[in-house]
Amino acid sequence: MIIWVDADACPTVIKDILYRAAHRTKIEMILVANQLLRVPPSPYIKTLKVDQGFDIADDEIVLRLTAGDLVITSDIPLADEVITKGGQVLSPRGELHTKENIKARLNIRDFMDTMRASGAHTGGPPPLNQIDRQNFANHLDKIIAVYLRG
């Protein structure tokens, strides 16, 4: 398993949790972004800089991932593609996206896009809080434990 991180929009506090997990478990993690990233020195943590552009990082993640890999993203269309390709998806808020729930989440996302395009002010997501961070860490630990058990 490789942990892929859609790093352009991933909160720093979540990246810090991921850095510690990669180092502790010796699982390879690749942060994909369209800008240079500073990461702690570790043989398990790598960065991949992609060109600027719409969905370039997402496309690179989908191209490179293999079934069973874990992707950290809040991007619902990317999550859908990852699941279709056999990957696992965890959002920075600790939400597991699965075959059972991704289509409904994609429909809600598309509906909200339509609302915004028509001029409705839908607001953004609330700030990441301690419960979100704890949910993320708990789900990440469970996914890693299952992987390490083989």
Secondary structure, 3 states (H helix, E strand, C coil): CCEEEECCCCCHHHHHHHHHHHHHHCCCEEEEECCCCCCCCCCCEEEEECCCCCCHHHHHHHHHCCCCCEEECCCHHHHHHHHHCCCEEECCCCCEECCCCHHHHHHHHHHHHHHHHCCCCCCCCCCCCHHHHHHHHHHHHHHHHHHHHC
